[in-house]
Amino acid sequence: MRSLSEIETAVKRASRAVGFSWGNSEEIGKSIRQLELFGLQGVKNLNQYYKDIETKKFEYLNLINERNEASLEAYCPIIAGISFLDQIKSVENLKIIEFKKIAYPLIFLSFLSRASEISGKKIH
């Protein structure tokens, strides 16, 4: 069994190895650590996602709007999650935000949870 710190470090390194920047890798590590803290399969989902990015072309969601729907493939849960975190001050004024077609929603959920902590508001 690995400690949460070991999981976070391993996830950061793996994320960097598949091409994410160090900053994004840090965010991914924190989010997967949080999933594992709550007993959810963050590492397992992330491993499968990293296998899928070799064969699938996920869309990047950089600007969060009230309605967010991918046109072809599903959205990358990591880029969508990091974008949500980065834009939390501007999106917290929106009453409802819809997301459709996000790959590996559990990964995305971890970013939403962290955004809820940052803004001090419930996200449901």
DSSP file (Angstrom, degrees, kcal/mol; ACC not computed):
  #  RESIDUE AA STRUCTURE BP1 BP2  ACC     N-H-->O    O-->H-N    N-H-->O    O-->H-N    TCO  KAPPA ALPHA  PHI   PSI    X-CA   Y-CA   Z-CA
    1    1 A M              0   0    0      0, 0.0     2,-0.3     0, 0.0     0, 0.0   0.000 360.0 360.0 360.0 133.9    0.0    0.0    0.0
    2    2 A R        -     0   0    0      1,-0.1     2,-0.1     2,-0.0     0, 0.0  -0.688 360.0-117.4 -97.5 149.5    1.3    3.4   -0.9
    3    3 A S     >  -     0   0    0     -2,-0.3     4,-2.3     1,-0.1     5,-0.2  -0.361  30.2-108.6 -76.1 164.6    1.0    6.5    1.1
    4    4 A L  H  > S+     0   0    0      1,-0.2     4,-2.5     2,-0.2     5,-0.2   0.861 120.9  54.1 -62.8 -35.2   -0.9    9.5   -0.3
    5    5 A S  H  > S+     0   0    0      2,-0.2     4,-2.3     1,-0.2    -1,-0.2   0.898 108.3  48.8 -65.4 -40.2    2.4   11.4   -0.7
    6    6 A E  H  > S+     0   0    0      2,-0.2     4,-2.6     1,-0.2    -2,-0.2   0.901 111.4  50.1 -65.8 -40.0    3.8    8.5   -2.8
    7    7 A I  H  X S+     0   0    0     -4,-2.3     4,-2.6     2,-0.2     5,-0.2   0.939 111.2  48.5 -62.1 -47.4    0.7    8.4   -4.9
    8    8 A E  H  X S+     0   0    0     -4,-2.5     4,-2.3     1,-0.2    -2,-0.2   0.915 113.5  46.9 -60.8 -43.8    0.8   12.2   -5.5
    9    9 A T  H  X S+     0   0    0     -4,-2.3     4,-2.2     2,-0.2    -1,-0.2   0.921 113.1  48.2 -64.7 -45.1    4.5   12.0   -6.5
   10   10 A A  H  X S+     0   0    0     -4,-2.6     4,-2.5     1,-0.2    -2,-0.2   0.896 112.1  49.9 -63.1 -40.2    4.1    9.0   -8.8
   11   11 A V  H  X S+     0   0    0     -4,-2.6     4,-2.7    -5,-0.2     5,-0.2   0.908 109.0  51.8 -65.9 -42.3    1.1   10.7  -10.5
   12   12 A K  H  X S+     0   0    0     -4,-2.3     4,-2.1    -5,-0.2    -2,-0.2   0.935 112.8  45.2 -58.6 -46.6    3.0   13.9  -11.0
   13   13 A R  H  X S+     0   0    0     -4,-2.2     4,-2.2     1,-0.2    -2,-0.2   0.909 114.1  48.1 -65.5 -42.6    5.9   12.0  -12.6
   14   14 A A  H  X S+     0   0    0     -4,-2.5     4,-1.5     2,-0.2    -1,-0.2   0.895 111.3  51.1 -65.0 -39.3    3.6    9.9  -14.8
   15   15 A S  H  <>S+     0   0    0     -4,-2.7     5,-2.3     1,-0.2     4,-0.4   0.892 110.7  48.1 -65.7 -39.8    1.7   13.0  -15.9
   16   16 A R  H ><5S+     0   0    0     -4,-2.1     3,-1.1    -5,-0.2    -1,-0.2   0.887 108.1  56.3 -65.6 -38.9    4.9   14.7  -16.8
   17   17 A A  H 3<5S+     0   0    0     -4,-2.2    -2,-0.2     1,-0.3    -1,-0.2   0.802 104.9  51.4 -65.9 -30.1    6.0   11.6  -18.7
   18   18 A V  T 3<5S-     0   0    0     -4,-1.5    -1,-0.3    -5,-0.1    -2,-0.2   0.484 131.0 -89.0 -88.4  -0.9    2.9   11.6  -20.9
   19   19 A G  T < 5S+     0   0    0     -3,-1.1    -3,-0.2    -4,-0.4     2,-0.2   0.453  78.8 135.8 117.1   0.2    3.4   15.3  -21.8
   20   20 A F      < -     0   0    0     -5,-2.3    -1,-0.3     1,-0.1    -2,-0.0  -0.503  58.0-106.9 -77.4 151.3    1.7   17.5  -19.3
   21   21 A S     >  -     0   0    0     -2,-0.2     4,-2.6     1,-0.1     5,-0.2  -0.218  31.1-106.5 -67.7 165.6    3.6   20.5  -18.0
   22   22 A W  H  > S+     0   0    0      2,-0.2     4,-2.2     1,-0.2     5,-0.1   0.901 120.9  52.6 -62.5 -39.6    4.9   20.5  -14.5
   23   23 A G  H  > S+     0   0    0      2,-0.2     4,-1.7     1,-0.2    -1,-0.2   0.936 112.5  43.2 -62.1 -46.4    2.2   22.9  -13.3
   24   24 A N  H  > S+     0   0    0      1,-0.2     4,-2.5     2,-0.2    -1,-0.2   0.885 111.2  55.9 -66.1 -37.5   -0.5   20.7  -14.7
   25   25 A S  H  X S+     0   0    0     -4,-2.6     4,-2.4     1,-0.2    -1,-0.2   0.870 104.7  53.4 -61.6 -36.9    1.2   17.6  -13.3
   26   26 A E  H  X S+     0   0    0     -4,-2.2     4,-2.1     2,-0.2    -1,-0.2   0.931 110.2  47.0 -61.7 -45.9    1.1   19.2   -9.9
   27   27 A E  H  X S+     0   0    0     -4,-1.7     4,-2.2     1,-0.2    -2,-0.2   0.892 111.5  50.8 -64.5 -40.3   -2.7   19.8  -10.2
   28   28 A I  H  X S+     0   0    0     -4,-2.5     4,-2.7     1,-0.2     5,-0.3   0.925 109.0  52.0 -63.0 -44.6   -3.2   16.2  -11.4
   29   29 A G  H  X S+     0   0    0     -4,-2.4     4,-2.1     1,-0.2    -2,-0.2   0.909 110.4  47.8 -58.3 -44.7   -1.3   14.8   -8.5
   30   30 A K  H  X S+     0   0    0     -4,-2.1     4,-1.9     1,-0.2    -1,-0.2   0.902 113.5  48.1 -63.4 -41.3   -3.3   16.8   -6.0
   31   31 A S  H  X S+     0   0    0     -4,-2.2     4,-1.9     2,-0.2    -2,-0.2   0.908 112.6  46.0 -69.6 -42.3   -6.6   15.7   -7.5
   32   32 A I  H  X S+     0   0    0     -4,-2.7     4,-2.4     1,-0.2    10,-0.2   0.882 110.0  55.7 -68.6 -36.5   -5.8   12.0   -7.8
   33   33 A R  H  X S+     0   0    0     -4,-2.1     4,-2.3    -5,-0.3    -1,-0.2   0.918 106.6  51.0 -58.1 -43.1   -4.5   12.1   -4.2
   34   34 A Q  H  X S+     0   0    0     -4,-1.9     4,-1.4     2,-0.2    -2,-0.2   0.901 108.6  50.7 -63.6 -41.5   -7.8   13.5   -3.1
   35   35 A L  H  <>S+     0   0    0     -4,-1.9     5,-2.7     1,-0.2     3,-0.4   0.935 111.8  47.3 -60.4 -45.5   -9.7   10.7   -4.9
   36   36 A E  H ><5S+     0   0    0     -4,-2.4     3,-1.6     1,-0.2    -1,-0.2   0.856 105.0  60.7 -65.5 -34.8   -7.6    8.1   -3.2
   37   37 A L  H 3<5S+     0   0    0     -4,-2.3    -1,-0.2     1,-0.3    -2,-0.2   0.863 107.0  46.0 -58.3 -36.8   -8.1    9.8    0.1
   38   38 A F  T 3<5S-     0   0    0     -4,-1.4    -1,-0.3    -3,-0.4    -2,-0.2   0.291 123.5-104.8 -91.7   9.7  -11.8    9.2   -0.2
   39   39 A G  T < 5S+     0   0    0     -3,-1.6     2,-0.2     1,-0.3    -3,-0.2   0.656  75.6 137.4  80.2  15.4  -11.3    5.6   -1.3
   40   40 A L      < -     0   0    0     -5,-2.7     2,-2.0    -6,-0.2     3,-0.3  -0.624  66.1-106.6 -94.0 157.0  -12.1    6.2   -5.0
   41   41 A Q     >  +     0   0    0     -2,-0.2     4,-1.9     1,-0.2     5,-0.2  -0.443  59.3 147.4 -86.1  68.2  -10.0    4.6   -7.8
   42   42 A G  H  > S+     0   0    0     -2,-2.0     4,-2.5   -10,-0.2    -1,-0.2   0.926  71.9  46.0 -67.5 -46.9   -8.1    7.7   -8.9
   43   43 A V  H  > S+     0   0    0     -3,-0.3     4,-2.7     2,-0.2     5,-0.2   0.916 112.9  50.7 -65.0 -43.1   -4.9    5.9   -9.9
   44   44 A K  H  > S+     0   0    0      2,-0.2     4,-2.0     1,-0.2    -1,-0.2   0.925 113.2  45.2 -61.4 -45.5   -6.8    3.2  -11.8
   45   45 A N  H  X S+     0   0    0     -4,-1.9     4,-2.4     2,-0.2    -2,-0.2   0.905 113.3  50.2 -64.4 -42.2   -8.9    5.7  -13.7
   46   46 A L  H  X S+     0   0    0     -4,-2.5     4,-2.7     2,-0.2    -2,-0.2   0.910 108.8  52.1 -65.1 -42.2   -5.8    7.9  -14.5
   47   47 A N  H  X S+     0   0    0     -4,-2.7     4,-1.6     1,-0.2    -1,-0.2   0.923 111.8  46.3 -58.8 -44.7   -3.9    4.9  -15.8
   48   48 A Q  H  X S+     0   0    0     -4,-2.0     4,-2.2     2,-0.2    -1,-0.2   0.899 111.5  51.8 -66.0 -39.3   -6.7    3.9  -18.1
   49   49 A Y  H  X S+     0   0    0     -4,-2.4     4,-1.9     1,-0.2    -2,-0.2   0.925 107.9  51.7 -62.0 -43.9   -7.0    7.5  -19.3
   50   50 A Y  H  < S+     0   0    0     -4,-2.7     4,-0.3     1,-0.2    -1,-0.2   0.819 109.5  50.3 -65.0 -30.2   -3.3    7.7  -20.0
   51   51 A K  H >< S+     0   0    0     -4,-1.6     3,-0.9    -5,-0.2     4,-0.4   0.893 110.2  51.2 -70.0 -39.6   -3.6    4.5  -22.1
   52   52 A D  H >X S+     0   0    0     -4,-2.2     4,-2.8     1,-0.2     3,-1.3   0.803  96.3  66.6 -69.0 -30.1   -6.6    6.0  -24.0
   53   53 A I  T 3< S+     0   0    0     -4,-1.9    -1,-0.2     1,-0.3    -2,-0.1   0.689  92.2  64.6 -69.8 -12.8   -4.8    9.2  -24.9
   54   54 A E  T <4 S+     0   0    0     -3,-0.9    -1,-0.3    -4,-0.3    -2,-0.2   0.811 118.9  21.6 -73.0 -29.2   -2.5    7.1  -27.1
   55   55 A T  T <4 S+     0   0    0     -3,-1.3     2,-0.3    -4,-0.4    -2,-0.2   0.645 117.5  62.6-113.3 -21.1   -5.4    6.1  -29.4
   56   56 A K     <  -     0   0    0     -4,-2.8     2,-0.8    17,-0.0    -1,-0.0  -0.785  67.0-139.2-111.2 152.9   -8.1    8.8  -28.9
   57   57 A K        -     0   0    0     -2,-0.3    16,-0.3    -3,-0.0     2,-0.2  -0.837  25.1-163.7-110.9  92.2   -8.0   12.5  -29.5
   58   58 A F        -     0   0    0     -2,-0.8    17,-0.2    15,-0.1     2,-0.2  -0.488  19.0-118.7 -76.6 145.6   -9.8   14.2  -26.6
   59   59 A E  B     -a   75   0A   0     15,-2.1    17,-3.0    -2,-0.2     2,-0.5  -0.534  21.5-127.6 -82.2 150.2  -10.9   17.8  -27.0
   60   60 A Y        -     0   0    0     15,-0.2     2,-0.7    -2,-0.2    15,-0.0  -0.852  11.4-155.8-100.1 131.8   -9.6   20.5  -24.7
   61   61 A L        +     0   0    0     -2,-0.5    22,-0.3    15,-0.3     3,-0.1  -0.904  26.7 158.3-106.2 104.3  -12.0   22.7  -22.9
   62   62 A N        +     0   0    0     -2,-0.7     2,-0.6     1,-0.2    -1,-0.2   0.776  61.8  48.6 -98.7 -31.3  -10.1   25.9  -22.1
   63   63 A L  S    S-     0   0    0     24,-0.0     2,-0.4    21,-0.0    -1,-0.2  -0.951  76.6-144.0-117.2 117.8  -13.0   28.4  -21.6
   64   64 A I        +     0   0    0     -2,-0.6     2,-0.2    19,-0.2     4,-0.1  -0.661  26.4 170.9 -84.1 128.1  -15.8   27.4  -19.3
   65   65 A N        -     0   0    0     -2,-0.4     3,-0.1    33,-0.2    33,-0.1  -0.613  51.4 -91.9-121.0-177.2  -19.3   28.6  -20.3
   66   66 A E  S    S+     0   0    0      1,-0.2    32,-3.7    -2,-0.2     2,-0.5   0.865 118.9  35.2 -66.0 -35.2  -22.8   27.8  -19.0
   67   67 A R  E     +c   98   0B   0     30,-0.2     2,-0.5     2,-0.0    -1,-0.2  -0.983  69.8 177.8-124.0 122.6  -23.1   25.0  -21.6
   68   68 A N  E     +c   99   0B   0     30,-1.9    32,-2.5    -2,-0.5     2,-0.4  -0.944  10.1 159.7-128.9 108.4  -20.0   22.9  -22.5
   69   69 A E  E     -c  100   0B   0     -2,-0.5    32,-0.2    30,-0.2     2,-0.1  -0.987  35.5-128.3-134.5 124.5  -20.5   20.1  -25.0
   70   70 A A        -     0   0    0     30,-1.3     4,-0.1    -2,-0.4     5,-0.1  -0.382  12.5-148.0 -67.2 145.9  -17.7   18.5  -26.9
   71   71 A S  S    S-     0   0    0      3,-0.1    -1,-0.1    -2,-0.1     3,-0.1   0.903  79.7  -3.4 -85.8 -43.1  -18.3   18.3  -30.7
   72   72 A L  S    S+     0   0    0      1,-0.3     3,-0.1     2,-0.0    -2,-0.1   0.693 127.0  18.8-113.2 -83.8  -16.5   15.0  -31.6
   73   73 A E  S    S-     0   0    0    -16,-0.3    -1,-0.3     1,-0.2   -15,-0.1  -0.282  93.3 -85.4 -81.1 173.8  -14.6   13.2  -28.9
   74   74 A A        -     0   0    0      1,-0.1   -15,-2.1    -3,-0.1    28,-0.3  -0.364  51.0 -93.0 -75.5 160.9  -15.1   13.7  -25.2
   75   75 A Y  B     -ab  59 102A   0     26,-3.4    28,-2.3   -17,-0.2   -15,-0.2  -0.448  39.5-105.9 -71.6 148.0  -13.4   16.5  -23.3
   76   76 A C     >  -     0   0    0    -17,-3.0     4,-2.2     1,-0.2   -15,-0.3  -0.650  26.7-146.8 -69.5 123.0  -10.1   15.7  -21.6
   77   77 A P  H  > S+     0   0    0      0, 0.0     4,-1.7     0, 0.0    -1,-0.2   0.784  93.8  52.3 -68.0 -24.8  -11.1   15.6  -17.9
   78   78 A I  H  > S+     0   0    0      2,-0.2     4,-2.8     3,-0.2     5,-0.2   0.950 111.7  41.6 -77.1 -50.4   -7.7   17.0  -16.9
   79   79 A I  H  > S+     0   0    0      2,-0.2     4,-2.4     1,-0.2     5,-0.2   0.908 117.5  49.4 -64.7 -40.4   -7.7   20.1  -19.1
   80   80 A A  H  X S+     0   0    0     -4,-2.2     4,-2.2     2,-0.2    -1,-0.2   0.917 113.4  47.3 -62.6 -42.5  -11.4   20.7  -18.3
   81   81 A G  H  X S+     0   0    0     -4,-1.7     4,-2.4    -5,-0.2    -2,-0.2   0.912 113.1  46.4 -66.2 -44.0  -10.7   20.4  -14.6
   82   82 A I  H  X S+     0   0    0     -4,-2.8     4,-2.7     2,-0.2    -1,-0.2   0.893 111.8  52.2 -66.5 -39.1   -7.7   22.6  -14.6
   83   83 A S  H  X S+     0   0    0     -4,-2.4     4,-1.8   -22,-0.3    -2,-0.2   0.910 109.3  50.5 -61.4 -41.5   -9.6   25.2  -16.7
   84   84 A F  H  < S+     0   0    0     -4,-2.2    -2,-0.2     2,-0.2    -1,-0.2   0.928 111.7  47.2 -62.3 -45.1  -12.4   25.1  -14.1
   85   85 A L  H >< S+     0   0    0     -4,-2.4     3,-1.1     1,-0.2     4,-0.2   0.923 112.6  49.5 -60.6 -44.5  -10.0   25.6  -11.3
   86   86 A D  H 3< S+     0   0    0     -4,-2.7     3,-0.3     1,-0.2    -1,-0.2   0.806 117.5  40.1 -65.8 -29.7   -8.3   28.5  -13.1
   87   87 A Q  T >X S+     0   0    0     -4,-1.8     4,-2.3    -5,-0.2     3,-0.8   0.179  76.8 118.9-105.0  16.3  -11.6   30.2  -13.8
   88   88 A I  H <> S+     0   0    0     -3,-1.1     4,-1.5     1,-0.3    -1,-0.2   0.833  73.5  53.8 -57.0 -36.2  -13.3   29.6  -10.5
   89   89 A K  H 34 S+     0   0    0     -3,-0.3    -1,-0.3    -4,-0.2     4,-0.2   0.870 113.9  41.4 -67.7 -35.1  -13.7   33.3   -9.7
   90   90 A S  H <4 S+     0   0    0     -3,-0.8     3,-0.5     1,-0.2    -2,-0.2   0.813 118.2  44.9 -83.0 -29.5  -15.4   34.0  -13.1
   91   91 A V  H >< S+     0   0    0     -4,-2.3     3,-1.6     1,-0.2    -2,-0.2   0.643  91.7  80.1 -88.6 -13.5  -17.6   30.9  -13.1
   92   92 A E  T 3< S+     0   0    0     -4,-1.5    -1,-0.2    -5,-0.3    -2,-0.1   0.686  86.9  61.1 -68.4 -13.8  -18.8   31.1   -9.5
   93   93 A N  T 3  S+     0   0    0     -3,-0.5     2,-0.3    -4,-0.2    -1,-0.3   0.621  84.6  94.7 -83.4 -13.8  -21.4   33.7  -10.6
   94   94 A L    <   -     0   0    0     -3,-1.6     3,-0.1     1,-0.1    -3,-0.0  -0.615  65.0-153.1 -80.1 136.3  -23.1   31.3  -12.9
   95   95 A K  S    S+     0   0    0     -2,-0.3     2,-0.4     1,-0.3    -1,-0.1   0.931  79.6  18.7 -74.0 -46.1  -26.1   29.5  -11.4
   96   96 A I        -     0   0    0      2,-0.0     2,-0.4   -29,-0.0    -1,-0.3  -0.990  61.1-173.6-131.0 134.0  -25.8   26.3  -13.6
   97   97 A I        -     0   0    0     -2,-0.4     2,-0.4    -3,-0.1   -30,-0.2  -0.992  14.0-155.1-126.7 123.0  -22.9   25.0  -15.7
   98   98 A E  E     -c   67   0B   0    -32,-3.7   -30,-1.9    -2,-0.4     2,-0.4  -0.809   8.9-172.4-101.5 137.1  -23.6   22.0  -17.9
   99   99 A F  E     -c   68   0B   0     -2,-0.4     2,-0.4   -32,-0.2   -30,-0.2  -0.997   5.6-178.8-125.5 129.0  -20.9   19.6  -19.1
  100  100 A K  E     +c   69   0B   0    -32,-2.5   -30,-1.3    -2,-0.4   -25,-0.2  -0.981  60.8  14.3-128.0 142.4  -21.5   16.9  -21.6
  101  101 A K  S    S+     0   0    0     -2,-0.4   -26,-3.4     1,-0.2     2,-0.5   0.975  70.3 162.6  63.4  60.8  -19.2   14.3  -23.0
  102  102 A I  B     -b   75   0A   0    -28,-0.3    -1,-0.2    -3,-0.2   -26,-0.1  -0.952  35.5-129.8-107.5 124.3  -16.3   14.4  -20.5
  103  103 A A  S    S+     0   0    0    -28,-2.3     5,-0.3    -2,-0.5     4,-0.1  -0.436  85.8   5.8 -68.6 144.9  -14.0   11.4  -20.5
  104  104 A Y  S >> S-     0   0    0      1,-0.1     4,-1.4    -2,-0.1     3,-1.1   0.935  72.4-167.6  46.6  68.0  -13.4    9.8  -17.2
  105  105 A P  H 3> S+     0   0    0      0, 0.0     4,-2.7     0, 0.0     5,-0.1   0.752  79.9  67.0 -59.8 -24.9  -15.8   11.9  -15.1
  106  106 A L  H 3> S+     0   0    0      2,-0.2     4,-1.4     1,-0.2    -2,-0.1   0.907 101.2  48.7 -62.4 -39.2  -14.3   10.7  -11.8
  107  107 A I  H <> S+     0   0    0     -3,-1.1     4,-0.9     1,-0.2     3,-0.4   0.932 112.6  47.7 -64.1 -44.6  -11.1   12.5  -12.7
  108  108 A F  H >X S+     0   0    0     -4,-1.4     4,-1.8    -5,-0.3     3,-0.6   0.879 104.8  61.5 -62.6 -38.0  -13.0   15.6  -13.5
  109  109 A L  H 3X S+     0   0    0     -4,-2.7     4,-2.5     1,-0.2    -1,-0.2   0.855  96.8  58.6 -57.9 -37.2  -15.0   15.3  -10.3
  110  110 A S  H 3X S+     0   0    0     -4,-1.4     4,-1.8    -3,-0.4    -1,-0.2   0.873 105.8  48.6 -63.7 -35.3  -11.8   15.6   -8.2
  111  111 A F  H <X S+     0   0    0     -4,-0.9     4,-2.3    -3,-0.6    -1,-0.2   0.886 110.2  51.6 -70.2 -38.2  -11.1   19.0   -9.8
  112  112 A L  H  X S+     0   0    0     -4,-1.8     4,-2.1     2,-0.2    -2,-0.2   0.895 108.0  52.7 -63.4 -39.3  -14.7   20.2   -9.1
  113  113 A S  H  X S+     0   0    0     -4,-2.5     4,-1.7     1,-0.2    -1,-0.2   0.921 110.1  47.0 -62.1 -44.0  -14.3   19.1   -5.5
  114  114 A R  H  X S+     0   0    0     -4,-1.8     4,-2.1     1,-0.2    -1,-0.2   0.880 110.0  53.6 -65.9 -37.1  -11.1   21.2   -5.2
  115  115 A A  H  X S+     0   0    0     -4,-2.3     4,-2.7     1,-0.2     6,-0.3   0.870 105.4  54.6 -64.4 -36.2  -12.9   24.1   -6.8
  116  116 A S  H  X>S+     0   0    0     -4,-2.1     4,-1.8     1,-0.2     5,-0.8   0.901 108.5  48.7 -62.8 -41.4  -15.7   23.8   -4.3
  117  117 A E  H  <5S+     0   0    0     -4,-1.7    -2,-0.2     2,-0.2    -1,-0.2   0.916 112.5  48.3 -63.9 -43.2  -13.1   24.1   -1.5
  118  118 A I  H  <5S+     0   0    0     -4,-2.1    -2,-0.2     1,-0.2    -1,-0.2   0.921 118.2  38.5 -64.9 -45.4  -11.4   27.1   -3.0
  119  119 A S  H  <5S-     0   0    0     -4,-2.7    -1,-0.2     2,-0.2    -2,-0.2   0.713 100.5-131.4 -81.8 -19.0  -14.7   29.0   -3.6
  120  120 A G  T  <5 +     0   0    0     -4,-1.8     2,-0.3     1,-0.3    -3,-0.2   0.694  69.7 114.1  76.2  18.3  -16.3   27.9   -0.4
  121  121 A K  S   <S-     0   0    0     -5,-0.8    -1,-0.3    -6,-0.3     2,-0.2  -0.910  71.7-107.9-123.3 150.6  -19.5   27.0   -2.2
  122  122 A K        -     0   0    0     -2,-0.3     2,-0.5    -3,-0.1    -9,-0.0  -0.526  26.2-159.0 -73.0 138.8  -21.2   23.6   -2.8
  123  123 A I              0   0    0     -2,-0.2    -7,-0.1     1,-0.1    -8,-0.0  -0.985 360.0 360.0-118.5 120.0  -20.9   22.3   -6.3
  124  124 A H              0   0    0     -2,-0.5    -1,-0.1     0, 0.0    -2,-0.0   0.334 360.0 360.0-142.2 360.0  -23.6   19.7   -7.2
